[in-house]
């Protein structure tokens, strides 16, 4: 009888490293692999080039971000401080930006 095919980010780890570490690993890797929206053109084509370096596949815009996500909470705070916005408005914008990064592609994005 064949073995069950393992799927998911922890497929090769087996029972090693403990449940907590594996759960943390799954959380980080799924955040890394999910589609991200480009801050320049708005298309969902951003991929990680290396640690902290992200690039859009459509407009070739290369920018610095977090190690596992294109934008970090600390980056949102820095952007707010640079613009001089109130705290509530900046956190609202950061949560909206996170929500936009996981929205499904629009029809024009799917056609390209």
KEMARTI-838191 format. One record per residue: x, y, z of N, C-alpha, C, O in turn; residue in three letters. Coordinates in Angstrom, 1 decimal. Atoms other than C-alpha are relative to their C-alpha. Last residue first. Layout:
N
@n.c1: X; n.c2: Y; n.c3: Z; ca.c1: X; ca.c2: Y; ca.c3: Z; c.c1: X; c.c2: Y; c.c3: Z; o.c1: X; o.c2: Y; o.c3: Z; code: Ala
...
REM end
This chain:
112
@n.c1: -1.4; n.c2: -0.2; n.c3: 0.3; ca.c1: -2.3; ca.c2: 39.4; ca.c3: -18.6; c.c1: 0.8; c.c2: -1.2; c.c3: 0.3; o.c1: 2.0; o.c2: -1.2; o.c3: 0.1; code: Unk
@n.c1: -0.2; n.c2: 0.0; n.c3: 1.5; ca.c1: -6.0; ca.c2: 38.5; ca.c3: -18.7; c.c1: 1.4; c.c2: 0.1; c.c3: -0.4; o.c1: 1.8; o.c2: -0.3; o.c3: -1.5; code: Unk
@n.c1: 0.1; n.c2: 1.4; n.c3: 0.4; ca.c1: -6.1; ca.c2: 37.6; ca.c3: -14.9; c.c1: 0.3; c.c2: -0.1; c.c3: -1.5; o.c1: 0.7; o.c2: -1.1; o.c3: -2.0; code: Unk
@n.c1: -1.2; n.c2: 0.7; n.c3: -0.4; ca.c1: -4.9; ca.c2: 41.1; ca.c3: -14.0; c.c1: 0.1; c.c2: -1.4; c.c3: -0.5; o.c1: 1.1; o.c2: -2.0; o.c3: -0.9; code: Unk
@n.c1: -1.1; n.c2: -0.4; n.c3: 0.8; ca.c1: -7.6; ca.c2: 42.7; ca.c3: -16.1; c.c1: 1.3; c.c2: -0.6; c.c3: 0.4; o.c1: 2.2; o.c2: -0.8; o.c3: -0.5; code: Unk
@n.c1: 0.1; n.c2: 0.5; n.c3: 1.4; ca.c1: -10.2; ca.c2: 40.6; ca.c3: -14.5; c.c1: 1.1; c.c2: 0.4; c.c3: -0.9; o.c1: 1.7; o.c2: -0.4; o.c3: -1.6; code: Unk
@n.c1: 1.2; n.c2: -0.5; n.c3: 0.8; ca.c1: -9.2; ca.c2: 41.4; ca.c3: -11.0; c.c1: 0.1; c.c2: -0.6; c.c3: -1.3; o.c1: 1.0; o.c2: -1.3; o.c3: -1.7; code: Unk
@n.c1: -0.3; n.c2: -0.8; n.c3: 1.2; ca.c1: -6.9; ca.c2: 39.2; ca.c3: -8.9; c.c1: -1.2; c.c2: 0.5; c.c3: -0.7; o.c1: -2.2; o.c2: -0.2; o.c3: -0.8; code: Unk
@n.c1: -0.2; n.c2: 0.7; n.c3: 1.3; ca.c1: -8.2; ca.c2: 38.0; ca.c3: -5.6; c.c1: 0.3; c.c2: 0.9; c.c3: -1.1; o.c1: -0.1; o.c2: 2.1; o.c3: -1.0; code: Unk
@n.c1: 1.2; n.c2: 0.0; n.c3: 0.8; ca.c1: -7.7; ca.c2: 40.1; ca.c3: -2.4; c.c1: 0.3; c.c2: -0.7; c.c3: -1.3; o.c1: 1.4; o.c2: -0.7; o.c3: -1.8; code: Unk
@n.c1: 0.6; n.c2: 1.3; n.c3: 0.1; ca.c1: -4.8; ca.c2: 39.1; ca.c3: -0.2; c.c1: -1.2; c.c2: -0.1; c.c3: -0.9; o.c1: -1.8; o.c2: -1.2; o.c3: -1.0; code: Unk
@n.c1: -1.0; n.c2: 0.9; n.c3: 0.5; ca.c1: -2.6; ca.c2: 42.2; ca.c3: -0.6; c.c1: -0.5; c.c2: -1.4; c.c3: -0.2; o.c1: 0.1; o.c2: -2.2; o.c3: -0.9; code: Unk
@n.c1: -0.1; n.c2: -0.1; n.c3: 1.5; ca.c1: -5.6; ca.c2: 44.5; ca.c3: -0.3; c.c1: 1.0; c.c2: -1.1; c.c3: -0.5; o.c1: 0.8; o.c2: -1.6; o.c3: -1.7; code: Unk
@n.c1: 1.2; n.c2: 0.6; n.c3: 0.5; ca.c1: -6.3; ca.c2: 43.3; ca.c3: 3.3; c.c1: 0.0; c.c2: 0.0; c.c3: -1.5; o.c1: -0.4; o.c2: -0.9; o.c3: -2.2; code: Unk
@n.c1: -0.1; n.c2: 1.5; n.c3: -0.2; ca.c1: -2.7; ca.c2: 44.0; ca.c3: 4.3; c.c1: -1.2; c.c2: -0.7; c.c3: -0.6; o.c1: -1.1; o.c2: -1.8; o.c3: -1.2; code: Unk
@n.c1: -1.1; n.c2: 0.5; n.c3: 0.9; ca.c1: -2.9; ca.c2: 47.5; ca.c3: 2.8; c.c1: 0.1; c.c2: -1.5; c.c3: 0.1; o.c1: 0.3; o.c2: -2.2; o.c3: -0.9; code: Unk
@n.c1: 0.6; n.c2: 0.0; n.c3: 1.4; ca.c1: -6.2; ca.c2: 48.1; ca.c3: 4.6; c.c1: 1.0; c.c2: -0.5; c.c3: -1.0; o.c1: 0.6; o.c2: -1.2; o.c3: -1.9; code: Unk
@n.c1: 0.9; n.c2: 1.2; n.c3: 0.1; ca.c1: -4.6; ca.c2: 47.0; ca.c3: 7.9; c.c1: -0.7; c.c2: 0.0; c.c3: -1.3; o.c1: -0.9; o.c2: -1.1; o.c3: -1.8; code: Unk
@n.c1: -0.8; n.c2: 1.2; n.c3: 0.0; ca.c1: -1.7; ca.c2: 49.5; ca.c3: 7.3; c.c1: -0.9; c.c2: -1.3; c.c3: -0.1; o.c1: -0.6; o.c2: -2.2; o.c3: -0.8; code: Unk
@n.c1: -0.5; n.c2: 0.2; n.c3: 1.3; ca.c1: -4.1; ca.c2: 52.3; ca.c3: 6.4; c.c1: 0.9; c.c2: -1.3; c.c3: -0.1; o.c1: 0.8; o.c2: -1.9; o.c3: -1.2; code: Unk
@n.c1: 1.1; n.c2: 0.3; n.c3: 0.9; ca.c1: -6.0; ca.c2: 51.9; ca.c3: 9.6; c.c1: 0.5; c.c2: -0.3; c.c3: -1.4; o.c1: 0.0; o.c2: -1.2; o.c3: -2.1; code: Unk
@n.c1: 0.3; n.c2: 1.4; n.c3: -0.3; ca.c1: -2.8; ca.c2: 51.8; ca.c3: 11.6; c.c1: -1.2; c.c2: -0.5; c.c3: -0.9; o.c1: -1.2; o.c2: -1.6; o.c3: -1.3; code: Unk
@n.c1: -1.1; n.c2: 0.9; n.c3: 0.5; ca.c1: -1.7; ca.c2: 55.0; ca.c3: 10.0; c.c1: -0.3; c.c2: -1.4; c.c3: 0.2; o.c1: -0.1; o.c2: -2.3; o.c3: -0.7; code: Unk
@n.c1: 0.2; n.c2: 0.0; n.c3: 1.5; ca.c1: -5.1; ca.c2: 56.8; ca.c3: 10.6; c.c1: 1.1; c.c2: -0.9; c.c3: -0.6; o.c1: 0.8; o.c2: -1.6; o.c3: -1.6; code: Unk
@n.c1: 1.2; n.c2: 0.7; n.c3: 0.4; ca.c1: -5.1; ca.c2: 55.8; ca.c3: 14.3; c.c1: -0.1; c.c2: -0.1; c.c3: -1.5; o.c1: -0.4; o.c2: -1.2; o.c3: -2.1; code: Unk
@n.c1: -0.2; n.c2: 1.5; n.c3: -0.2; ca.c1: -1.5; ca.c2: 56.9; ca.c3: 14.9; c.c1: -1.2; c.c2: -0.8; c.c3: -0.5; o.c1: -1.0; o.c2: -1.8; o.c3: -1.2; code: Unk
@n.c1: 0.3; n.c2: 0.5; n.c3: -1.3; ca.c1: -1.9; ca.c2: 60.4; ca.c3: 13.5; c.c1: 0.1; c.c2: -1.5; c.c3: 0.0; o.c1: 0.0; o.c2: -2.2; o.c3: -1.0; code: Unk
@n.c1: 1.4; n.c2: 0.3; n.c3: -0.2; ca.c1: -0.1; ca.c2: 61.3; ca.c3: 10.3; c.c1: -0.3; c.c2: -0.5; c.c3: 1.4; o.c1: 0.7; o.c2: -0.9; o.c3: 2.1; code: Unk
@n.c1: 0.5; n.c2: -0.8; n.c3: -1.1; ca.c1: 3.2; ca.c2: 63.2; ca.c3: 10.1; c.c1: -1.5; c.c2: -0.3; c.c3: 0.3; o.c1: -2.2; o.c2: 0.6; o.c3: 0.7; code: Unk
@n.c1: 1.1; n.c2: -0.8; n.c3: 0.5; ca.c1: 4.1; ca.c2: 61.8; ca.c3: 6.7; c.c1: -0.6; c.c2: 0.9; c.c3: 1.0; o.c1: -1.3; o.c2: 1.9; o.c3: 0.7; code: Unk
@n.c1: -0.5; n.c2: -0.9; n.c3: 1.1; ca.c1: 7.5; ca.c2: 60.6; ca.c3: 7.7; c.c1: -1.1; c.c2: 0.9; c.c3: -0.5; o.c1: -0.8; o.c2: 2.0; o.c3: -0.9; code: Unk
@n.c1: -0.9; n.c2: -1.0; n.c3: -0.6; ca.c1: 6.2; ca.c2: 59.3; ca.c3: 11.1; c.c1: 0.5; c.c2: 1.0; c.c3: -1.1; o.c1: 0.6; o.c2: 2.2; o.c3: -0.9; code: Unk
@n.c1: 0.9; n.c2: -0.9; n.c3: -0.7; ca.c1: 3.4; ca.c2: 57.4; ca.c3: 9.3; c.c1: 0.8; c.c2: 1.2; c.c3: 0.6; o.c1: 0.4; o.c2: 2.4; o.c3: 0.5; code: Unk
@n.c1: 0.6; n.c2: -0.7; n.c3: 1.1; ca.c1: 5.9; ca.c2: 55.8; ca.c3: 6.9; c.c1: -1.0; c.c2: 1.1; c.c3: 0.6; o.c1: -1.1; o.c2: 2.2; o.c3: 0.1; code: Unk
@n.c1: -0.9; n.c2: -0.9; n.c3: 0.5; ca.c1: 8.0; ca.c2: 54.8; ca.c3: 9.9; c.c1: -0.6; c.c2: 0.9; c.c3: -1.1; o.c1: -0.3; o.c2: 2.1; o.c3: -1.2; code: Unk
@n.c1: -0.2; n.c2: -1.1; n.c3: -1.0; ca.c1: 5.0; ca.c2: 53.3; ca.c3: 11.7; c.c1: 1.0; c.c2: 1.0; c.c3: -0.6; o.c1: 0.8; o.c2: 2.2; o.c3: -0.4; code: Unk
@n.c1: 1.2; n.c2: -0.9; n.c3: 0.0; ca.c1: 4.1; ca.c2: 51.4; ca.c3: 8.5; c.c1: 0.1; c.c2: 1.1; c.c3: 1.0; o.c1: -0.3; o.c2: 2.2; o.c3: 0.7; code: Unk
@n.c1: -0.1; n.c2: -0.8; n.c3: 1.2; ca.c1: 7.7; ca.c2: 50.1; ca.c3: 8.2; c.c1: -1.2; c.c2: 0.9; c.c3: -0.1; o.c1: -1.1; o.c2: 2.1; o.c3: -0.5; code: Unk
@n.c1: -1.0; n.c2: -1.0; n.c3: -0.3; ca.c1: 7.6; ca.c2: 48.9; ca.c3: 11.8; c.c1: 0.1; c.c2: 1.0; c.c3: -1.2; o.c1: 0.3; o.c2: 2.2; o.c3: -1.0; code: Unk
@n.c1: 0.6; n.c2: -0.9; n.c3: -0.9; ca.c1: 4.5; ca.c2: 46.9; ca.c3: 11.0; c.c1: 0.9; c.c2: 1.2; c.c3: 0.3; o.c1: 0.4; o.c2: 2.4; o.c3: 0.4; code: Unk
@n.c1: 0.0; n.c2: 0.4; n.c3: -1.4; ca.c1: 6.2; ca.c2: 45.3; ca.c3: 8.1; c.c1: -0.7; c.c2: 1.1; c.c3: 0.8; o.c1: -1.0; o.c2: 2.2; o.c3: 0.3; code: Unk
@n.c1: 0.1; n.c2: -1.1; n.c3: -0.9; ca.c1: 5.7; ca.c2: 45.5; ca.c3: 4.3; c.c1: -0.1; c.c2: -0.5; c.c3: 1.4; o.c1: -0.7; o.c2: -1.5; o.c3: 1.7; code: Unk
@n.c1: -0.4; n.c2: -1.3; n.c3: 0.7; ca.c1: 6.9; ca.c2: 43.2; ca.c3: 1.6; c.c1: -0.1; c.c2: 1.2; c.c3: 0.9; o.c1: 0.7; o.c2: 2.1; o.c3: 0.8; code: Unk
@n.c1: 1.1; n.c2: -0.8; n.c3: 0.6; ca.c1: 6.6; ca.c2: 40.2; ca.c3: 3.9; c.c1: 0.5; c.c2: 1.2; c.c3: -0.6; o.c1: 1.5; o.c2: 1.8; o.c3: -0.1; code: Unk
@n.c1: 1.0; n.c2: 1.0; n.c3: 0.5; ca.c1: 9.1; ca.c2: 37.4; ca.c3: 4.9; c.c1: -1.3; c.c2: 0.7; c.c3: -0.5; o.c1: -2.1; o.c2: 0.0; o.c3: -1.1; code: Unk
@n.c1: -0.6; n.c2: 1.3; n.c3: 0.4; ca.c1: 12.3; ca.c2: 39.3; ca.c3: 5.4; c.c1: -1.0; c.c2: -0.9; c.c3: -0.6; o.c1: -0.7; o.c2: -1.6; o.c3: -1.5; code: Unk
@n.c1: -0.4; n.c2: 0.9; n.c3: -1.1; ca.c1: 10.6; ca.c2: 42.7; ca.c3: 5.5; c.c1: 0.6; c.c2: -1.3; c.c3: -0.5; o.c1: 0.7; o.c2: -1.5; o.c3: -1.8; code: Unk
@n.c1: 1.1; n.c2: 0.3; n.c3: -0.9; ca.c1: 10.7; ca.c2: 45.3; ca.c3: 2.7; c.c1: 0.5; c.c2: -0.9; c.c3: 1.2; o.c1: 1.6; o.c2: -0.9; o.c3: 1.5; code: Unk
@n.c1: -0.4; n.c2: 0.6; n.c3: -1.2; ca.c1: 13.1; ca.c2: 46.9; ca.c3: 0.3; c.c1: -1.2; c.c2: -0.2; c.c3: 0.9; o.c1: -2.1; o.c2: 0.6; o.c3: 0.9; code: Unk
@n.c1: 0.1; n.c2: -0.8; n.c3: -1.2; ca.c1: 12.0; ca.c2: 47.6; ca.c3: -3.2; c.c1: 0.4; c.c2: -0.8; c.c3: 1.2; o.c1: 0.4; o.c2: -2.0; o.c3: 1.1; code: Unk
@n.c1: -0.7; n.c2: 0.7; n.c3: -1.1; ca.c1: 12.4; ca.c2: 46.5; ca.c3: -6.8; c.c1: 0.0; c.c2: 0.9; c.c3: 1.2; o.c1: 0.4; o.c2: 2.1; o.c3: 1.1; code: Unk
@n.c1: -0.3; n.c2: -0.9; n.c3: -1.1; ca.c1: 9.9; ca.c2: 47.7; ca.c3: -9.4; c.c1: 0.6; c.c2: -0.9; c.c3: 1.1; o.c1: 0.0; o.c2: -1.8; o.c3: 1.6; code: Unk
@n.c1: -1.4; n.c2: 0.2; n.c3: -0.4; ca.c1: 10.1; ca.c2: 45.3; ca.c3: -12.4; c.c1: 0.4; c.c2: 1.0; c.c3: 1.1; o.c1: 1.6; o.c2: 1.2; o.c3: 1.2; code: Unk
@n.c1: -0.7; n.c2: -1.3; n.c3: 0.3; ca.c1: 6.7; ca.c2: 46.6; ca.c3: -13.7; c.c1: 1.5; c.c2: 0.0; c.c3: 0.4; o.c1: 2.2; o.c2: 1.0; o.c3: 0.2; code: Unk
@n.c1: 0.6; n.c2: -0.7; n.c3: 1.1; ca.c1: 5.0; ca.c2: 43.2; ca.c3: -14.1; c.c1: 0.9; c.c2: 1.3; c.c3: -0.3; o.c1: 1.3; o.c2: 1.4; o.c3: -1.4; code: Unk
@n.c1: -0.2; n.c2: 0.7; n.c3: 1.3; ca.c1: 7.0; ca.c2: 40.8; ca.c3: -12.0; c.c1: -0.5; c.c2: 0.7; c.c3: -1.2; o.c1: -0.1; o.c2: 0.4; o.c3: -2.3; code: Unk
@n.c1: 1.3; n.c2: 0.3; n.c3: 0.8; ca.c1: 7.2; ca.c2: 43.1; ca.c3: -9.1; c.c1: 0.4; c.c2: -0.6; c.c3: -1.3; o.c1: 1.3; o.c2: -0.2; o.c3: -2.0; code: Unk
@n.c1: 0.0; n.c2: -0.6; n.c3: 1.4; ca.c1: 10.4; ca.c2: 42.8; ca.c3: -7.0; c.c1: -1.4; c.c2: -0.4; c.c3: -0.6; o.c1: -1.9; o.c2: -1.5; o.c3: -0.4; code: Unk
@n.c1: 1.2; n.c2: 0.4; n.c3: 0.7; ca.c1: 11.1; ca.c2: 42.3; ca.c3: -3.2; c.c1: -0.1; c.c2: 0.6; c.c3: -1.4; o.c1: 0.4; o.c2: 1.8; o.c3: -1.6; code: Unk
@n.c1: 0.1; n.c2: -0.6; n.c3: 1.3; ca.c1: 14.3; ca.c2: 42.5; ca.c3: -1.3; c.c1: -1.1; c.c2: -0.6; c.c3: -0.8; o.c1: -1.2; o.c2: -1.8; o.c3: -0.9; code: Unk
@n.c1: 0.3; n.c2: -1.4; n.c3: -0.1; ca.c1: 14.3; ca.c2: 41.9; ca.c3: 2.5; c.c1: -0.1; c.c2: 0.7; c.c3: -1.4; o.c1: -0.4; o.c2: 1.9; o.c3: -1.4; code: Unk
@n.c1: 0.5; n.c2: -0.4; n.c3: -1.3; ca.c1: 16.0; ca.c2: 38.5; ca.c3: 2.2; c.c1: -0.2; c.c2: 1.5; c.c3: 0.1; o.c1: 0.8; o.c2: 2.3; o.c3: 0.0; code: Unk
@n.c1: -0.8; n.c2: 0.5; n.c3: -1.1; ca.c1: 16.3; ca.c2: 37.8; ca.c3: -1.5; c.c1: -0.5; c.c2: 0.5; c.c3: 1.3; o.c1: -1.6; o.c2: 1.1; o.c3: 1.4; code: Unk
@n.c1: -1.3; n.c2: 0.3; n.c3: 0.7; ca.c1: 14.3; ca.c2: 38.2; ca.c3: -4.6; c.c1: 1.0; c.c2: -0.6; c.c3: 0.9; o.c1: 1.6; o.c2: -1.6; o.c3: 0.6; code: Unk
@n.c1: -1.2; n.c2: -0.3; n.c3: -0.8; ca.c1: 10.9; ca.c2: 37.9; ca.c3: -2.9; c.c1: 1.2; c.c2: -0.4; c.c3: -0.9; o.c1: 1.3; o.c2: -1.5; o.c3: -1.4; code: Unk
@n.c1: -0.7; n.c2: 1.2; n.c3: -0.5; ca.c1: 7.9; ca.c2: 38.0; ca.c3: -5.3; c.c1: 1.3; c.c2: 0.5; c.c3: 0.7; o.c1: 1.8; o.c2: 1.6; o.c3: 0.5; code: Unk
@n.c1: -1.2; n.c2: -0.2; n.c3: -0.8; ca.c1: 5.4; ca.c2: 40.8; ca.c3: -6.1; c.c1: 0.6; c.c2: -1.3; c.c3: 0.5; o.c1: -0.2; o.c2: -2.1; o.c3: 1.1; code: Unk
@n.c1: -1.1; n.c2: 0.7; n.c3: 0.7; ca.c1: 2.9; ca.c2: 40.1; ca.c3: -8.9; c.c1: 1.3; c.c2: 0.1; c.c3: 0.8; o.c1: 2.4; o.c2: -0.2; o.c3: 0.2; code: Unk
@n.c1: -0.4; n.c2: 1.1; n.c3: -1.0; ca.c1: -0.5; ca.c2: 41.1; ca.c3: -7.5; c.c1: 1.1; c.c2: -0.8; c.c3: -0.6; o.c1: 0.9; o.c2: -2.0; o.c3: -1.1; code: Unk
@n.c1: 0.3; n.c2: 1.4; n.c3: 0.4; ca.c1: -0.8; ca.c2: 44.3; ca.c3: -9.6; c.c1: 0.5; c.c2: -1.0; c.c3: 1.1; o.c1: 1.5; o.c2: -0.7; o.c3: 1.8; code: Unk
@n.c1: 1.2; n.c2: 0.6; n.c3: -0.6; ca.c1: -0.9; ca.c2: 47.7; ca.c3: -7.9; c.c1: -0.4; c.c2: -1.4; c.c3: -0.4; o.c1: -1.4; o.c2: -1.9; o.c3: 0.1; code: Unk
@n.c1: 1.0; n.c2: 0.1; n.c3: 1.0; ca.c1: 1.6; ca.c2: 49.5; ca.c3: -10.2; c.c1: -1.3; c.c2: -0.6; c.c3: 0.5; o.c1: -2.3; o.c2: -0.5; o.c3: -0.2; code: Unk
@n.c1: -0.2; n.c2: -0.9; n.c3: 1.2; ca.c1: 4.1; ca.c2: 50.9; ca.c3: -7.7; c.c1: -1.2; c.c2: -0.1; c.c3: -0.9; o.c1: -1.9; o.c2: 0.9; o.c3: -1.2; code: Unk
@n.c1: 0.4; n.c2: -1.4; n.c3: -0.4; ca.c1: 3.1; ca.c2: 49.4; ca.c3: -4.3; c.c1: 0.1; c.c2: 1.0; c.c3: -1.1; o.c1: -0.4; o.c2: 2.1; o.c3: -1.0; code: Unk
@n.c1: -1.1; n.c2: -0.9; n.c3: 0.3; ca.c1: 2.9; ca.c2: 45.9; ca.c3: -5.9; c.c1: -0.3; c.c2: 1.4; c.c3: 0.4; o.c1: -1.4; o.c2: 1.9; o.c3: 0.1; code: Unk
@n.c1: 0.2; n.c2: -1.0; n.c3: 1.0; ca.c1: 0.4; ca.c2: 43.6; ca.c3: -4.3; c.c1: 1.2; c.c2: 1.0; c.c3: -0.1; o.c1: 1.8; o.c2: 1.3; o.c3: 0.9; code: Unk
@n.c1: -0.1; n.c2: -1.4; n.c3: -0.6; ca.c1: 1.4; ca.c2: 40.4; ca.c3: -2.6; c.c1: -0.2; c.c2: 1.0; c.c3: -1.1; o.c1: 0.2; o.c2: 0.8; o.c3: -2.2; code: Unk
@n.c1: -0.2; n.c2: -1.1; n.c3: 1.0; ca.c1: 0.4; ca.c2: 36.8; ca.c3: -3.4; c.c1: 0.0; c.c2: 1.4; c.c3: 0.7; o.c1: -0.8; o.c2: 1.6; o.c3: 1.6; code: Unk
@n.c1: 1.2; n.c2: -0.5; n.c3: 0.5; ca.c1: 1.0; ca.c2: 34.2; ca.c3: -0.6; c.c1: 0.2; c.c2: 1.2; c.c3: -0.9; o.c1: 1.2; o.c2: 1.9; o.c3: -0.9; code: Unk
@n.c1: 0.4; n.c2: 0.5; n.c3: 1.3; ca.c1: 4.4; ca.c2: 32.5; ca.c3: -0.5; c.c1: -1.3; c.c2: 0.6; c.c3: -0.5; o.c1: -1.6; o.c2: 0.5; o.c3: -1.7; code: Unk
@n.c1: -1.0; n.c2: -0.2; n.c3: 1.1; ca.c1: 6.0; ca.c2: 34.5; ca.c3: 2.3; c.c1: -0.5; c.c2: -0.3; c.c3: -1.3; o.c1: -0.3; o.c2: 0.4; o.c3: -2.3; code: Unk
@n.c1: 0.0; n.c2: -1.5; n.c3: 0.2; ca.c1: 2.9; ca.c2: 34.6; ca.c3: 4.6; c.c1: 0.9; c.c2: 0.3; c.c3: -1.2; o.c1: 0.7; o.c2: 1.2; o.c3: -2.0; code: Unk
@n.c1: 1.3; n.c2: -0.3; n.c3: 0.7; ca.c1: 2.5; ca.c2: 30.8; ca.c3: 4.1; c.c1: -0.1; c.c2: 1.5; c.c3: -0.3; o.c1: -0.6; o.c2: 1.9; o.c3: -1.3; code: Unk
@n.c1: -0.1; n.c2: 0.4; n.c3: 1.4; ca.c1: 6.2; ca.c2: 30.4; ca.c3: 5.0; c.c1: -1.2; c.c2: 0.3; c.c3: -0.8; o.c1: -1.2; o.c2: 0.7; o.c3: -2.0; code: Unk
@n.c1: -1.0; n.c2: -0.9; n.c3: 0.7; ca.c1: 6.0; ca.c2: 32.4; ca.c3: 8.2; c.c1: 0.0; c.c2: -0.3; c.c3: -1.5; o.c1: 0.0; o.c2: 0.6; o.c3: -2.3; code: Unk
@n.c1: 0.5; n.c2: -1.3; n.c3: 0.1; ca.c1: 2.8; ca.c2: 30.7; ca.c3: 9.5; c.c1: 0.9; c.c2: 0.9; c.c3: -0.8; o.c1: 0.4; o.c2: 1.7; o.c3: -1.6; code: Unk
@n.c1: 1.1; n.c2: 0.0; n.c3: 0.9; ca.c1: 4.0; ca.c2: 27.2; ca.c3: 8.6; c.c1: -0.5; c.c2: 1.4; c.c3: -0.1; o.c1: -0.8; o.c2: 1.9; o.c3: -1.3; code: Unk
@n.c1: -0.5; n.c2: 0.2; n.c3: 1.3; ca.c1: 7.3; ca.c2: 27.8; ca.c3: 10.4; c.c1: -1.0; c.c2: 0.1; c.c3: -1.1; o.c1: -0.9; o.c2: 0.8; o.c3: -2.1; code: Unk
@n.c1: -0.6; n.c2: -1.3; n.c3: 0.2; ca.c1: 5.5; ca.c2: 29.0; ca.c3: 13.6; c.c1: 0.6; c.c2: 0.0; c.c3: -1.5; o.c1: 0.5; o.c2: 1.0; o.c3: -2.2; code: Unk
@n.c1: 1.1; n.c2: -0.9; n.c3: 0.2; ca.c1: 3.4; ca.c2: 25.8; ca.c3: 13.5; c.c1: 0.5; c.c2: 1.4; c.c3: -0.4; o.c1: 0.0; o.c2: 2.1; o.c3: -1.2; code: Unk
@n.c1: 0.6; n.c2: 0.3; n.c3: 1.3; ca.c1: 6.5; ca.c2: 23.7; ca.c3: 13.0; c.c1: -1.1; c.c2: 0.9; c.c3: -0.3; o.c1: -1.3; o.c2: 1.4; o.c3: -1.5; code: Unk
@n.c1: -0.9; n.c2: -0.5; n.c3: 1.0; ca.c1: 8.3; ca.c2: 25.4; ca.c3: 15.9; c.c1: -0.6; c.c2: -0.2; c.c3: -1.4; o.c1: -0.5; o.c2: 0.6; o.c3: -2.3; code: Unk
@n.c1: 0.0; n.c2: -1.5; n.c3: -0.1; ca.c1: 5.3; ca.c2: 24.9; ca.c3: 18.2; c.c1: 0.9; c.c2: 0.6; c.c3: -1.1; o.c1: 0.5; o.c2: 1.5; o.c3: -1.8; code: Unk
@n.c1: 1.3; n.c2: -0.5; n.c3: 0.6; ca.c1: 4.8; ca.c2: 21.2; ca.c3: 17.2; c.c1: 0.0; c.c2: 1.5; c.c3: -0.1; o.c1: -0.4; o.c2: 2.1; o.c3: -1.1; code: Unk
@n.c1: 1.0; n.c2: -0.4; n.c3: -0.9; ca.c1: 8.4; ca.c2: 20.1; ca.c3: 17.9; c.c1: -1.2; c.c2: 0.7; c.c3: -0.7; o.c1: -1.0; o.c2: 1.3; o.c3: -1.7; code: Unk
@n.c1: 0.0; n.c2: -1.4; n.c3: -0.4; ca.c1: 11.6; ca.c2: 20.0; ca.c3: 15.8; c.c1: -1.1; c.c2: 0.5; c.c3: 0.9; o.c1: -1.1; o.c2: 1.6; o.c3: 1.4; code: Unk
@n.c1: -1.1; n.c2: -0.7; n.c3: -0.6; ca.c1: 11.1; ca.c2: 16.6; ca.c3: 14.2; c.c1: -0.3; c.c2: 1.5; c.c3: 0.4; o.c1: -1.3; o.c2: 2.1; o.c3: -0.2; code: Unk
@n.c1: 0.3; n.c2: -0.3; n.c3: -1.4; ca.c1: 7.9; ca.c2: 14.7; ca.c3: 13.7; c.c1: 1.1; c.c2: 0.8; c.c3: 0.7; o.c1: 1.1; o.c2: 1.0; o.c3: 1.9; code: Unk
@n.c1: 0.4; n.c2: 1.1; n.c3: -0.8; ca.c1: 8.1; ca.c2: 14.8; ca.c3: 9.9; c.c1: -0.4; c.c2: 0.4; c.c3: 1.4; o.c1: -1.1; o.c2: 1.3; o.c3: 1.7; code: Unk
@n.c1: -0.6; n.c2: -0.1; n.c3: -1.3; ca.c1: 10.0; ca.c2: 17.8; ca.c3: 8.6; c.c1: -0.4; c.c2: -1.2; c.c3: 0.9; o.c1: 0.3; o.c2: -1.6; o.c3: 1.8; code: Unk
@n.c1: -1.3; n.c2: 0.7; n.c3: -0.1; ca.c1: 9.6; ca.c2: 17.2; ca.c3: 4.9; c.c1: 0.5; c.c2: -0.1; c.c3: 1.4; o.c1: 1.5; o.c2: -0.7; o.c3: 1.6; code: Unk
@n.c1: 0.1; n.c2: 1.4; n.c3: 0.6; ca.c1: 5.9; ca.c2: 18.1; ca.c3: 4.5; c.c1: 1.3; c.c2: -0.8; c.c3: 0.3; o.c1: 1.2; o.c2: -2.0; o.c3: 0.4; code: Unk
@n.c1: -0.7; n.c2: 0.9; n.c3: -0.9; ca.c1: 6.1; ca.c2: 21.1; ca.c3: 6.8; c.c1: 0.1; c.c2: -1.4; c.c3: -0.5; o.c1: 0.4; o.c2: -2.3; o.c3: 0.3; code: Unk
@n.c1: -1.4; n.c2: -0.5; n.c3: -0.3; ca.c1: 5.2; ca.c2: 23.7; ca.c3: 4.2; c.c1: 0.8; c.c2: -1.0; c.c3: 0.8; o.c1: 2.0; o.c2: -1.0; o.c3: 0.7; code: Unk
@n.c1: -0.2; n.c2: -1.1; n.c3: -1.0; ca.c1: 2.1; ca.c2: 21.8; ca.c3: 3.1; c.c1: 1.4; c.c2: 0.3; c.c3: 0.2; o.c1: 2.3; o.c2: -0.5; o.c3: -0.2; code: Unk
@n.c1: 0.1; n.c2: -1.3; n.c3: 0.6; ca.c1: 1.5; ca.c2: 18.4; ca.c3: 1.5; c.c1: 0.2; c.c2: 1.1; c.c3: 1.1; o.c1: 0.1; o.c2: 0.8; o.c3: 2.3; code: Unk
@n.c1: 0.0; n.c2: -1.1; n.c3: -1.0; ca.c1: 2.5; ca.c2: 14.8; ca.c3: 2.4; c.c1: -0.1; c.c2: 1.4; c.c3: -0.8; o.c1: 0.6; o.c2: 1.5; o.c3: -1.8; code: Unk
@n.c1: -0.9; n.c2: -1.1; n.c3: 0.5; ca.c1: 1.5; ca.c2: 12.1; ca.c3: 0.0; c.c1: -0.2; c.c2: 1.1; c.c3: 1.0; o.c1: -1.2; o.c2: 1.6; o.c3: 1.3; code: Unk
@n.c1: 0.8; n.c2: -1.2; n.c3: 0.3; ca.c1: 0.1; ca.c2: 9.1; ca.c3: 1.9; c.c1: 0.9; c.c2: 1.1; c.c3: -0.4; o.c1: 2.0; o.c2: 1.3; o.c3: 0.2; code: Unk
@n.c1: 0.0; n.c2: -1.0; n.c3: -1.1; ca.c1: 2.3; ca.c2: 6.1; ca.c3: 1.6; c.c1: -0.9; c.c2: 1.1; c.c3: -0.4; o.c1: -1.0; o.c2: 1.4; o.c3: -1.6; code: Unk
@n.c1: -0.9; n.c2: -1.2; n.c3: 0.1; ca.c1: 1.5; ca.c2: 3.4; ca.c3: -1.0; c.c1: -0.2; c.c2: 0.9; c.c3: 1.2; o.c1: -1.3; o.c2: 0.9; o.c3: 1.8; code: Unk
@n.c1: 0.8; n.c2: -1.2; n.c3: 0.0; ca.c1: 0.0; ca.c2: 0.0; ca.c3: 0.0; c.c1: 0.9; c.c2: 1.2; c.c3: 0.0; o.c1: 1.8; o.c2: 1.3; o.c3: 0.8; code: Unk
REM end
